[in-house]
Amino acid sequence: MDRRKFLKGGAAAAAALSAGRALAGMGWSQGRPAAGSRVVILGAGMAGLSAAHELVNHGFNVLILEGRTRPGGRVYTLREPFSDGLHAEAGAVFSPANHEHTMHFAQLCGMKLHSVPPRDLFLASWVRSRMVRLDQSALDFGGLTPEERRLGFGGMLERYFYSAVNELTDPISLGWPPPALKKYDDMSFADLLRSRGASSAAVELLSAGYLSMWGDGVEKVSALGLLRDGWFGRNDFLCQIEGGNDRLPHAMAKLLPAGTIRYGARVIRIERAPGAVSAVYEQDGSRHRIAADHMVCTLPFGVLRDLEVTPPFSPPKHKIIREMPYTSVALVYLQTRRRYWKEKQIGFWMGTDTPLMTVIDASYKQPGTRGILEAYVTGQQARALTAMSPEQRVDSVRRHMQQVLPGIDAEFETGASKTWDDDEFTRGDYCWYKVGQSAEIMRTVAVPEGRVHFAGDHTSAMPGWMNGALGSGRRAALEIQRSAA
């Protein structure tokens, strides 16, 4: 896409969407007349909202079916039970400043952003039962080679990770990845680090935190999947929306014509025909059927695989829907009387080799003296937390936090948690790729099935990012525009 054309169209899109409110009919939004113009969208997450904005602006009549009672999907901000107006992100945490779809919609909706500069990001890790400073000129960590100690944390990332990232061509291009990159799909991320000369101590240190957040960890995830994420995620600044990231989907939903989103509508079946497609859904104890000319399905495949589809999707698509894995994610929050960890200068994001996995300052740049520490836990450790009661999760994280950041017991006030495996509308958080799996899925995951088009971050080149979801919605809308022309 031409970035300047995309951004230039923002003002016109806002005006058209605002004007469309007064023209809303029963069930379908009223855009400009278009032949074969009815589109039903499954899901009011970021992909569904993005597709709806694009389609309404181009004259299509749009209806979104959303099982929840809110928009945003996994962009979800917790405000209860926290005090003093504090909030914490239970889904998308931040966006790099170069994610243009996210930045465009934030600007379109009048969102204010605050950024996390590099100097505040990774200052320390907790490994081998002690704090390791990552901002020192020479790393003090046993087992590193003299060269690795000299390189430091950032230098090792450059040598062992970003040097491979630089081999990637544009991962958005059709037919990506090229055959030359298959070697990275056939190895785990840990194997990639070792193949580029990383010592076992370097692998241990680099794996504490972000790089272990995909799937079941660095020994099982495809190196190609993480390299692609590195291609998109590298940026000087990370941004958050002031007041909570969920303000963006709520604002996007309000810009759509009234009646565009039907909440509490759980889709149970997709019916396909040569000239039409229908969705069968349940709402308020009753079953309904809506027919359309096209469908945008944004449902996570962990949910879609349990839906009835008649006739079934093609065998390749069915295989991907059935086999795509999703990362288990559990998030636990501890509210404190004061932000005592500031004295320890740990930064916004701290990796650990404990069951906490990653510790985040969830109250970063929020006003007041109270604070929130977040444990961002994935994989097997997340599944263990999911099996606990909410009270047990908080108690478990609090015990481990006392070891990593002593003082939590004296400062703790209340806690909360969110686990995505047991969320009926997601059945997991973001998708990941096992060794040998990513190349096949990347090439075919977004291919339409007749009049059913697929969107969602899992169908994009940027799984796990708002930008991937937003861009996939615009891509699906463009597919429909071309087919209806």
C-alpha positions as CSV (number, residue, x, y, z in Angstrom):
1,M,0.0,0.0,0.0
2,D,1.0,3.6,-0.7
3,R,1.5,5.0,2.8
4,R,0.8,8.6,1.8
5,K,-2.5,7.7,0.0
6,F,-3.5,5.6,3.1
7,L,-2.9,8.5,5.5
8,K,-4.4,11.1,3.2
9,G,-7.7,9.2,3.1
10,G,-8.1,9.3,6.8
11,A,-10.0,12.6,7.0
12,A,-12.3,11.7,4.2
13,A,-13.0,8.3,5.8
14,A,-13.9,9.9,9.1
15,A,-16.3,12.3,7.4
16,A,-18.0,9.6,5.4
17,L,-18.3,7.3,8.5
18,S,-19.7,10.1,10.6
19,A,-22.3,11.0,8.0
20,G,-23.3,7.4,7.6
21,R,-24.7,7.3,11.1
22,A,-27.9,9.1,10.2
23,L,-28.5,6.7,7.3
24,A,-28.4,3.5,9.4
25,G,-31.1,1.0,8.7
26,M,-32.3,-2.1,10.5
27,G,-29.4,-4.6,10.6
28,W,-27.3,-3.3,7.8
29,S,-25.3,0.0,7.8
30,Q,-26.1,2.2,4.8
31,G,-23.1,3.1,2.8
32,R,-23.1,4.5,-0.8
33,P,-25.0,2.1,-3.2
34,A,-23.0,-0.8,-4.5
35,A,-24.0,-3.9,-6.5
36,G,-23.6,-7.0,-4.4
37,S,-22.8,-4.8,-1.4
38,R,-23.8,-6.8,1.8
39,V,-20.9,-8.0,3.9
40,V,-21.2,-9.8,7.2
41,I,-18.2,-9.6,9.5
42,L,-17.6,-12.2,12.2
43,G,-16.0,-10.5,15.2
44,A,-15.7,-6.8,16.3
45,G,-12.0,-7.1,17.2
46,M,-9.4,-4.8,15.5
47,A,-9.5,-6.8,12.2
48,G,-13.3,-6.7,12.0
49,L,-13.5,-3.0,12.9
50,S,-10.8,-2.1,10.4
51,A,-12.6,-4.1,7.6
52,A,-15.9,-2.4,8.5
53,H,-14.3,1.1,8.3
54,E,-12.9,0.4,4.8
55,L,-16.0,-1.3,3.5
56,V,-18.5,1.3,4.7
57,N,-16.3,4.1,3.3
58,H,-16.5,2.4,-0.1
59,G,-20.2,2.0,-0.1
60,F,-20.8,-1.5,1.2
61,N,-23.6,-2.4,3.7
62,V,-21.9,-4.0,6.7
63,L,-23.1,-6.0,9.7
64,I,-20.7,-7.2,12.4
65,L,-21.6,-10.1,14.6
66,E,-19.8,-10.0,17.9
67,G,-20.2,-12.6,20.6
68,R,-19.0,-10.3,23.4
69,T,-20.8,-7.2,24.7
70,R,-17.9,-5.0,23.8
71,P,-15.6,-4.3,20.8
72,G,-11.8,-4.9,20.7
73,G,-11.4,-8.6,21.1
74,R,-8.0,-9.2,22.7
75,V,-7.4,-5.4,23.0
76,Y,-8.8,-5.3,26.5
77,T,-8.0,-3.0,29.4
78,L,-8.6,-3.9,33.0
79,R,-9.8,-1.0,35.3
80,E,-11.2,-3.1,38.1
81,P,-10.4,-3.7,40.9
82,F,-7.6,-1.0,40.7
83,S,-7.7,2.3,42.6
84,D,-7.1,5.9,41.7
85,G,-8.0,5.4,38.0
86,L,-5.2,3.0,37.4
87,H,-5.5,0.5,34.6
88,A,-3.6,-2.5,33.1
89,E,-3.6,-4.0,29.6
90,A,-4.9,-7.6,29.5
91,G,-4.3,-7.9,25.8
92,A,-2.2,-5.7,23.5
93,V,0.4,-4.0,25.6
94,F,2.1,-1.6,23.2
95,S,2.8,-0.8,19.5
96,P,6.0,0.3,18.0
97,A,5.8,3.8,16.5
98,N,6.4,2.5,13.0
99,H,3.2,0.4,13.0
100,E,1.4,2.6,10.5
101,H,-2.1,1.0,10.6
102,T,-2.2,1.4,14.4
103,M,-0.9,4.9,14.3
104,H,-3.3,5.8,11.5
105,F,-6.4,4.7,13.4
106,A,-5.1,6.3,16.6
107,Q,-4.9,9.6,14.8
108,L,-8.2,9.1,13.1
109,C,-9.9,8.5,16.4
110,G,-8.1,11.4,18.2
111,M,-6.1,9.1,20.6
112,K,-3.2,10.6,22.6
113,L,-0.1,8.3,22.9
114,H,2.7,8.1,25.3
115,S,5.9,6.3,24.5
116,V,8.4,4.0,26.2
117,P,11.9,5.2,25.1
118,P,14.6,2.6,24.7
119,R,16.5,3.8,27.8
120,D,13.5,2.8,29.9
121,L,12.8,-0.6,28.3
122,F,15.2,-3.4,29.3
123,L,17.5,-2.4,32.1
124,A,17.7,-5.7,34.0
125,S,16.9,-9.4,34.0
126,W,16.4,-11.8,36.9
127,V,18.2,-15.0,36.2
128,R,20.0,-17.6,38.4
129,S,18.4,-16.1,41.5
130,R,19.9,-12.6,41.0
131,M,19.5,-9.4,39.2
132,V,21.7,-9.0,36.1
133,R,22.1,-5.4,34.9
134,L,21.7,-5.2,31.1
135,D,22.8,-1.6,30.9
136,Q,26.3,-2.2,32.0
137,S,29.3,-1.8,29.6
138,A,30.3,-5.4,30.3
139,L,27.8,-8.1,31.2
140,D,28.4,-9.8,34.5
141,F,27.0,-13.3,33.8
142,G,28.8,-16.5,34.3
143,G,29.4,-18.7,31.2
144,L,29.5,-15.9,28.6
145,T,32.5,-15.8,26.4
146,P,34.8,-12.7,26.8
147,E,33.4,-11.4,23.5
148,E,29.8,-11.8,24.6
149,R,30.6,-10.0,27.9
150,R,32.1,-7.2,25.8
151,L,29.1,-7.1,23.4
152,G,26.6,-6.8,26.2
153,F,22.9,-7.7,25.9
154,G,22.2,-5.4,23.0
155,G,25.3,-6.4,21.1
156,M,24.4,-10.1,21.5
157,L,20.9,-9.4,20.1
158,E,22.4,-7.8,17.1
159,R,24.9,-10.6,16.5
160,Y,22.8,-13.6,17.1
161,F,19.3,-12.4,16.3
162,Y,19.1,-9.2,14.2
163,S,21.9,-10.3,11.9
164,A,19.5,-13.1,10.8
165,V,16.5,-10.7,10.7
166,N,18.5,-8.6,8.2
167,E,18.4,-11.6,5.8
168,L,14.7,-11.4,5.4
169,T,13.1,-9.8,2.4
170,D,9.7,-8.0,2.9
171,P,7.6,-10.6,4.8
172,I,4.3,-9.0,3.5
173,S,5.0,-9.9,-0.1
174,L,2.9,-12.6,-1.7
175,G,4.5,-16.0,-1.7
176,W,6.7,-15.2,1.3
177,P,8.8,-16.9,2.6
178,P,11.2,-17.7,-0.3
179,P,12.8,-21.2,-0.4
180,A,16.1,-19.7,0.8
181,L,14.6,-19.0,4.3
182,K,13.2,-22.5,4.8
183,K,16.3,-23.4,6.8
184,Y,15.1,-21.1,9.5
185,D,11.7,-22.8,9.6
186,D,13.3,-26.1,10.1
187,M,15.1,-25.1,13.3
188,S,14.0,-23.8,16.7
189,F,14.9,-20.3,17.7
190,A,17.3,-21.7,20.3
191,D,19.0,-23.7,17.6
192,L,19.3,-20.5,15.5
193,L,21.1,-18.7,18.3
194,R,23.4,-21.6,18.8
195,S,24.1,-21.9,15.1
196,R,25.2,-18.3,15.0
197,G,27.8,-18.9,17.8
198,A,25.8,-18.1,21.0
199,S,27.1,-19.8,24.1
200,S,24.6,-21.7,26.3
201,A,24.8,-18.8,28.8
202,A,23.9,-16.3,26.0
203,V,20.9,-18.4,25.0
204,E,19.8,-18.6,28.6
205,L,20.1,-14.8,29.1
206,L,18.5,-13.8,25.8
207,S,15.6,-16.2,26.3
208,A,14.6,-14.6,29.6
209,G,11.6,-12.5,28.7
210,Y,10.3,-11.4,25.3
211,L,11.9,-14.1,23.2
212,S,10.3,-16.8,25.3
213,M,6.8,-15.4,25.0
214,W,5.9,-17.2,21.8
215,G,4.2,-20.6,22.1
216,D,6.0,-23.1,24.4
217,G,9.4,-21.4,24.3
218,V,12.6,-21.0,22.3
219,E,13.3,-24.7,22.0
220,K,10.0,-25.4,20.2
221,V,9.1,-22.3,18.3
222,S,10.1,-21.9,14.6
223,A,13.0,-19.6,14.2
224,L,11.4,-18.1,11.1
225,G,8.4,-17.0,13.0
226,L,10.4,-15.1,15.6
227,L,12.7,-13.6,12.9
228,R,9.6,-12.2,11.1
229,D,8.4,-10.7,14.3
230,G,11.8,-9.1,14.8
231,W,11.6,-7.6,11.3
232,F,8.4,-5.8,12.2
233,G,9.0,-5.1,15.9
234,R,12.3,-3.3,15.8
235,N,11.8,0.4,16.6
236,D,13.1,3.1,18.8
237,F,9.9,3.8,20.6
238,L,7.0,1.7,21.9
239,C,3.6,3.5,22.2
240,Q,0.6,3.1,24.4
241,I,-2.7,4.9,24.3
242,E,-3.3,7.2,27.2
243,G,-6.2,6.0,29.3
244,G,-5.9,2.4,28.0
245,N,-5.5,0.7,24.6
246,D,-9.1,-0.4,24.6
247,R,-10.1,3.2,24.0
248,L,-9.1,2.8,20.4
249,P,-11.6,0.0,19.4
250,H,-14.3,1.7,21.3
251,A,-13.7,4.9,19.4
252,M,-13.5,3.0,16.1
253,A,-16.8,1.3,16.9
254,K,-18.5,4.7,17.6
255,L,-17.3,6.0,14.2
256,L,-19.3,3.3,12.4
257,P,-22.9,3.9,11.5
258,A,-25.4,3.1,14.3
259,G,-26.5,-0.6,14.2
260,T,-23.4,-1.8,12.4
261,I,-22.3,-4.0,15.3
262,R,-24.7,-6.6,16.8
263,Y,-23.3,-7.5,20.2
264,G,-24.1,-10.8,22.1
265,A,-24.3,-12.6,18.7
266,R,-22.5,-15.9,18.9
267,V,-21.9,-17.4,15.5
268,I,-22.4,-21.2,15.4
269,R,-22.4,-22.0,11.7
270,I,-21.2,-20.7,8.4
271,E,-23.2,-21.7,5.3
272,R,-21.6,-21.2,1.9
273,A,-23.3,-21.2,-1.5
274,P,-22.1,-20.2,-5.0
275,G,-23.7,-16.8,-4.9
276,A,-24.0,-16.0,-1.2
277,V,-22.7,-16.8,2.3
278,S,-24.7,-16.9,5.5
279,A,-24.0,-16.9,9.2
280,V,-26.1,-18.6,11.8
281,Y,-25.9,-17.1,15.2
282,E,-27.5,-17.2,18.7
283,Q,-28.6,-14.1,20.5
284,D,-30.8,-13.7,23.6
285,G,-31.7,-17.3,23.5
286,S,-32.9,-17.3,19.9
287,R,-31.3,-18.5,16.7
288,H,-30.9,-16.3,13.7
289,R,-29.6,-16.5,10.1
290,I,-28.1,-13.6,8.1
291,A,-27.3,-13.9,4.4
292,A,-24.7,-11.7,2.7
293,D,-22.8,-11.4,-0.5
294,H,-19.4,-11.7,1.2
295,M,-18.1,-12.6,4.7
296,V,-15.0,-11.5,6.6
297,C,-14.2,-14.2,9.2
298,T,-11.9,-12.8,11.9
299,L,-12.5,-15.6,14.4
300,P,-9.4,-17.1,15.9
301,F,-8.9,-20.6,14.5
302,G,-9.1,-22.0,18.0
303,V,-12.7,-20.9,17.9
304,L,-13.4,-21.4,14.2
305,R,-12.4,-25.1,14.3
306,D,-15.4,-25.8,16.5
307,L,-17.9,-24.1,14.2
308,E,-19.9,-26.0,11.6
309,V,-19.1,-25.0,8.1
310,T,-21.2,-26.2,5.2
311,P,-19.9,-27.2,2.8
312,P,-16.5,-27.6,4.5
313,F,-13.6,-25.4,3.6
314,S,-10.9,-26.9,1.3
315,P,-8.6,-29.6,2.8
316,P,-5.6,-27.2,3.0
317,K,-7.6,-24.5,4.8
318,H,-9.2,-27.1,7.1
319,K,-5.8,-28.4,8.0
320,I,-4.5,-25.0,8.9
321,I,-7.6,-24.2,11.0
322,R,-7.3,-27.5,12.8
323,E,-3.5,-27.3,13.4
324,M,-2.6,-23.7,14.1
325,P,-1.4,-23.5,17.7
326,Y,-2.1,-20.5,20.0
327,T,0.0,-19.3,22.8
328,S,-1.3,-19.9,26.3
329,V,-1.1,-16.5,28.1
330,A,-1.9,-15.8,31.8
331,L,-1.6,-12.3,33.2
332,V,-1.5,-11.5,36.9
333,Y,-1.5,-8.0,38.4
334,L,-0.5,-6.8,41.8
335,Q,-1.5,-3.3,42.9
336,T,0.8,-1.6,45.4
337,R,0.7,1.4,47.7
338,R,3.7,2.9,45.9
339,R,6.0,2.1,43.0
340,Y,8.8,0.8,45.1
341,W,10.5,-0.9,42.2
342,K,11.4,2.4,40.7
343,E,14.2,2.5,43.3
344,K,15.6,-0.7,41.8
345,Q,15.7,0.7,38.2
346,I,14.4,-2.4,36.5
347,G,12.9,-0.7,33.5
348,F,9.5,-1.1,31.9
349,W,10.0,-4.8,31.0
350,M,12.1,-7.3,32.9
351,G,12.7,-10.9,31.9
352,T,13.1,-13.7,34.4
353,D,13.8,-17.4,34.5
354,T,11.1,-17.8,37.3
355,P,7.5,-18.8,36.8
356,L,6.8,-15.0,36.5
357,M,8.6,-15.1,33.1
358,T,8.2,-11.4,32.3
359,V,7.5,-8.6,34.8
360,I,6.0,-5.4,33.4
361,D,5.5,-2.0,35.1
362,A,1.8,-1.9,34.1
363,S,1.4,1.6,35.6
364,Y,4.2,3.2,33.6
365,K,3.5,6.9,33.0
366,Q,0.1,6.7,34.8
367,P,-0.4,9.4,37.4
368,G,-0.5,8.8,41.1
369,T,1.7,7.1,43.7
370,R,0.0,3.6,43.6
371,G,1.3,1.2,41.0
372,I,0.7,-2.1,39.3
373,L,3.2,-4.9,38.7
374,E,2.2,-7.4,36.0
375,A,3.5,-11.0,35.5
376,Y,3.2,-11.8,31.8
377,V,3.3,-15.6,31.7
378,T,3.1,-17.9,28.6
379,G,3.3,-21.6,27.6
380,Q,3.3,-24.3,30.2
381,Q,3.6,-21.8,33.1
382,A,0.5,-20.0,31.9
383,R,-1.4,-23.3,31.7
384,A,-0.5,-24.0,35.3
385,L,-1.8,-20.6,36.4
386,T,-5.0,-21.0,34.3
387,A,-5.7,-24.2,36.3
388,M,-5.7,-22.2,39.5
389,S,-8.5,-20.1,41.0
390,P,-8.1,-16.3,40.6
391,E,-7.0,-16.0,44.3
392,Q,-4.4,-18.8,43.9
393,R,-2.9,-17.0,40.9
394,V,-2.4,-13.8,42.8
395,D,-1.0,-15.6,45.8
396,S,1.4,-17.6,43.6
397,V,2.7,-14.6,41.6
398,R,3.0,-12.6,44.8
399,R,5.3,-15.3,46.3
400,H,7.6,-15.3,43.3
401,M,7.5,-11.5,43.1
402,Q,8.7,-11.2,46.7
403,Q,11.8,-13.2,45.6
404,V,12.5,-11.1,42.5
405,L,11.4,-7.6,43.8
406,P,11.5,-7.9,47.6
407,G,9.0,-5.5,49.2
408,I,5.8,-6.6,47.5
409,D,4.4,-8.1,50.7
410,A,4.6,-4.8,52.5
411,E,3.2,-2.8,49.6
412,F,0.6,-5.2,48.1
413,E,-3.1,-4.0,48.2
414,T,-5.1,-6.1,45.7
415,G,-4.7,-8.3,42.7
416,A,-6.4,-9.5,39.5
417,S,-5.8,-11.9,36.6
418,K,-6.8,-12.7,33.0
419,T,-6.2,-16.0,31.3
420,W,-6.8,-16.4,27.6
421,D,-7.0,-20.2,27.2
422,D,-10.3,-20.3,29.0
423,D,-11.8,-17.3,27.2
424,E,-14.5,-18.8,25.1
425,F,-14.1,-16.2,22.3
426,T,-10.4,-16.8,21.8
427,R,-9.2,-20.2,23.2
428,G,-5.7,-18.9,23.5
429,D,-4.0,-15.6,22.8
430,Y,-1.7,-15.1,19.7
431,C,-0.8,-17.8,17.2
432,W,2.7,-19.3,17.0
433,Y,4.5,-21.7,14.7
434,K,6.1,-25.0,15.6
435,V,9.4,-26.0,13.9
436,G,8.7,-26.8,10.2
437,Q,5.2,-25.3,10.4
438,S,5.4,-21.6,9.6
439,A,6.3,-21.6,5.9
440,E,3.2,-23.6,4.9
441,I,0.8,-21.6,7.1
442,M,2.3,-18.2,6.1
443,R,1.7,-18.8,2.4
444,T,-1.9,-20.0,2.6
445,V,-3.5,-18.8,5.9
446,A,-5.1,-15.7,4.3
447,V,-6.3,-17.3,1.1
448,P,-10.2,-16.8,0.7
449,E,-12.5,-19.7,0.5
450,G,-15.1,-18.6,-2.1
451,R,-17.0,-15.7,-0.6
452,V,-15.4,-16.1,2.8
453,H,-12.4,-13.9,3.4
454,F,-10.1,-14.2,6.4
455,A,-8.7,-11.5,8.6
456,G,-7.2,-11.3,12.1
457,D,-3.7,-11.0,13.3
458,H,-3.3,-14.7,12.8
459,T,-3.8,-14.2,9.0
460,S,-1.3,-11.4,8.8
461,A,2.5,-11.1,8.7
462,M,2.4,-9.7,12.2
463,P,0.6,-12.1,14.6
464,G,0.2,-10.8,18.1
465,W,0.2,-7.2,17.0
466,M,-2.7,-4.7,16.7
467,N,-1.1,-3.6,13.5
468,G,-1.3,-7.1,12.0
469,A,-5.0,-7.3,12.8
470,L,-5.8,-3.8,11.5
471,G,-3.9,-4.4,8.3
472,S,-5.5,-7.8,7.7
473,G,-9.0,-6.2,7.9
474,R,-8.0,-3.6,5.3
475,R,-6.6,-6.4,3.1
476,A,-9.8,-8.5,3.4
477,A,-11.9,-5.4,2.5
478,L,-9.7,-4.8,-0.6
479,E,-10.3,-8.4,-1.7
480,I,-14.0,-7.8,-1.5
481,Q,-13.8,-4.5,-3.3
482,R,-12.0,-6.1,-6.2
483,S,-14.3,-9.1,-6.4
484,A,-17.4,-6.8,-6.4
485,A,-16.0,-4.4,-9.0
